[in-house]
Amino acid sequence: MGELTFYTNPMSRGRIIRWMLEETGVPYKTEILGFGTSMKSDAYLQINPMGKVPAIRHGATVVTECAAICAYLADAFPEANLAPPTTDRGLYYRWLFFAAGPLEMAVANKAMGFEITPDKLRMAGCGAFGDVMNTLERAVSENPFVAGESFTAADVYVGAHIGWGLQFGSIEKRQVFVDYLARLSSRPAFKRAAQIDEEATKELQAAS
């Protein structure tokens, strides 16, 4: 399908996709973009009109939004076994998009100091923060991984959110979250991705 190009900044959600790309094991080209500069250039706005990273271009196909990119890469490179069979994707889709919707919304609201009043909970897709945390606990405790016995792209996305949430205090430090993250962070692809992005961050800081 052609060359795979990854548009990112190491201090962004692009770290999710770096990890996902390392899990696929396929070669890719990286373009590092700057906040408010090359991210807002005319050239990049043709890739993502939002002027945000990450994004990928695979041949003629452009995909933005982290959950969508994870799902796309799992399907584009089936030999990496990062998605269950199509007949067994209930949990996979459920938790991948739970993290993209209710989880991210609830955590962002909390981080920015927004509190949804009880009379408005029905209007909010995420509902109450406590309900989101309890549901997330269920997702990562019923099986070794969110879609069952095997690691999938859904673990990349869910795991990244839990990792950031624990690091910055926006997700409750429940033991089940700590244990789940430990399982994921021991993966070679996770370690490779983290090292690549740490080195890229140092280079950007040195150049600024």
N, C-alpha and C positions, 0 to 999 in steps of 0.2 A: 504493500500500500504506500510505499515511499518513506521518506525520511521522517523521523519523529523529533519534533522540536518542543522543548519545555521552556516556557516563559515564567520567570519566578523572581523572587527576592528572598534571600535566606532568612530574613526577619519577617516572614509572612506565612500565611497558610500554605504557601508553596512547599513547605516542609512535608506536608501530608503527601503531596504528589511525588516529591523526591523519594520518599519512602516507598510509595506504590510502584514507582518506576524501578527502583532497586529490587523490589520483590518480583517484578516480571522478568528481570534478567536481560532485557533487550537493550541494544545500544540506543542512545538518544543524544541530541545536541541541546545544550543549555544556553539560554539567553537571560542574563541578569539585568533586570530593569530597576530604575530608581523611582522612588515615591515622588510623585508630583513633577517628574521630569520625563524620562523616557517612557514611563507608564502612561503619560498623557500625550505622547507624540501621535501625530496623524497616522504613522505607520502602525503603531500598536493598537490604536483605536479601531483600526480595521479588523484586528484580531478580537479584541474585547472592547466594545463601546463604553463599558463601565470604567475603563482605564485602571483595572485592578488585576492583580495576579492571584493565583496561577491560571495558566491556560496552556493548552497543547495544540500543536498542529501535527496531524498524522497524514502525510500526503496532502490531499485537498480538504481533509476533514479538520475542522476546528471545534474544540470542546472547551467550555469554561465551566466553572462551579465544581468545587472539589468532589462532592459526591458523584456528580455526573462523570467526571474524569476517571474516578476510581472504577465506576461501573463499566465505562467504555474500555479502559485498559484491560480489565479482567476478561471482557468478551473479545477484544481484539487479539489477545495473546492467550488463547485457551490452554496452551501447553504449560503455562505457569500454574494452572489449577487454583486460580484465585476466585473462582465462583463455583457454586454447586451446580449440578445438572439442572437444566431448565425446569424439570419436573419437581425439583426440591428446593425452590428458592423462596419459600414463604418467609422463613426467619431472616434470610439474607436481605431481602428487600425491606422487610419490616424494620430491622434495626439500622440498616444503612440510612434510610430516610427518616427514621425517628431521630437520629443524631443530626441530620441536616435540617430538620424542622423544629420540633418541640425542644430538643436538648439545646441546640445553638441559641434559639430564641430565649429560653429561660435563663441560660447562663449569661447571655449578653445583657438582658434586662437587669439581672442582679449586679453585674459588673458596673453598669452605668447608673445604678441607683434607682432604677425604675421599679416600682412595686405595683403589681396588678391588684386592685381592690377586689374583695370578694364578689361584689355585684358585677364586675367586668370579666370574671374568669371565663364565663361561657363564650365571650367574644374573642378570647386569646387562644390561639391554636395550641400553645404550650400548656395551658392550665396553670395550676399551682406549682411552684418550684419544688416543694416537697414531694408532690406526686411524680414529677419528672425524675427526681433522684431515686425514688423507690422503684420506678419503672426501669431506670438504667441499671439499678442493682440486680433486678430480675434478669435483665438481658445478659449480663456478664457472669451470672452465677448458676444458671440452669445447665450450662454445658461448658466445656473447656474454652470454646470460642462462641461468638454470638450466633453463628449459623449452625452450630452443632459441634461435631468432633474435629472438624478441620478448619484451619486458618483460611480466611477469605479476605477479599477487598473490604468487606464490611468491618472487619477488625482493624484495618488500617485507619478507616475514618472514625470509628467509635473510639479506638485506642488513642488516636491523636487528640481528640477532644478531652478524653479523661486525663491524658498526660499534661496537657496545658492547664486544665482545670485544677489538678492537684498542685502543679507548680505555682500557680498564681492565686490559689485559694478560692477560685470561683466554683469549684465542685467540692462537695463535702468529702473529707478524707475518711471514707469508709474502707474497712480492711479488704472487702471484696474488690474494690476499685484498685487498691494498691497491689493486690495479688494478680489481678488480671493484667495490669500494666507490666508487672514483672515478667509475666509469660511472654508478652509481646516484645518487650525491650531486650530480651535475650536473643532475638532473631538476628542472624547475620545481616540481613538487608536493612533492618532498623539501625544497626550500628554503623553500617557503611553510609547510609543516608545522613545520619546525624554528623558523622565526621566530615562529609563533603560540605554540609551546610555550615558547620562551625568554621571550617577553613575559609569558606566564601565570606562569612560574616567578618572574620578578621581582616581579610583583604579589603573589604569595603570600608571598614573602620580606619584602616591604615591609609587609605586613599583619600579619606574625607578631611 
